[in-house]
Amino acid sequence: MAISVKVKGLKSLERRLKKNASLSDVKSVVSKHGSQMQQKMVQNADFHGHYEWRKGKGKTFVKPTGETRRSIHGEKIQGGFGYEAGPTTHYSPYLEFGTRFMDSQPFVKPAFEVQKKDFKRDLKKLTK
């Protein structure tokens, strides 16, 4: 599962950053917000289980295992100018987006939406 961000006005941002900030400042902001977004995903990954049809038992409640929450990891990429975070369980997209049989339980997008505002604010600070 991947969510990508498209930044508009990148040339203007690049000029301002070169004028007012060092590359290590930019890397620091990226690392800080990537790590915080990862932590928010873990906090949001509080699932409430689901019902399954089991032969001979009928509709049975299945408790969440916590596997997706434990699978959420992050790492710096692109020499520190990027950060990639998210779950590694093969079924995490079903949790995030739901299926025709189960409601969505979003945990990635809400973390991203909150964190992107803070990230933009800190990048703006670097350009002033």
Number of C-alpha atoms within 10 A of each C-alpha: 13 11 10 6 8 6 8 8 8 10 10 10 16 12 11 15 20 12 12 12 16 12 11 11 14 18 16 14 20 20 21 13 19 23 20 17 27 24 17 18 24 21 12 17 23 15 16 10 14 14 13 13 11 10 8 6 8 10 12 12 12 12 11 12 11 12 13 20 21 13 14 18 16 18 14 16 11 8 8 16 15 15 20 18 21 22 24 16 14 9 11 22 18 16 19 18 16 14 11 8 9 12 13 14 19 20 23 27 16 14 19 20 11 12 18 15 10 13 17 13 10 15 17 13 12 19 16 10
